């Protein structure tokens, strides 16, 4: 069982930056693909970014490419989402997710992820 706890959300103005963190329990973090998703009330959950533990590659939604960066610290069992140049349309609840251990494929499909955090709210005012 893996528990994921997000933090770092908040209210910021357009153009500002935030860094979200997601702390994971367990000893298999370094062998899991980690992803970030977001959801606006009334809409489907949307893929934001993910990484691959096996080769360090990353994958982003077009809407955040060049502004957001996913990274991880395996020693701290933590994955981060650095969000720069925030826009009002980035407002959402942000969730981190973990794939099953030893599955190295990156995925933008939420069904590919086994564990989810409780979410952290990000609000960007114009």
Secondary structure, 3 states (H helix, E strand, C coil): CCCEEEECCEEEECCCCEEEEEEECCCCHHHCCEEEEEECCCCCCEEEEEECCCCCCEEECCCCCCCEEEEEEHHHCEEEEEECCCCHHHCEEEEEEECCCCCCCCCCCHHHCCEECCCEEEEEEC
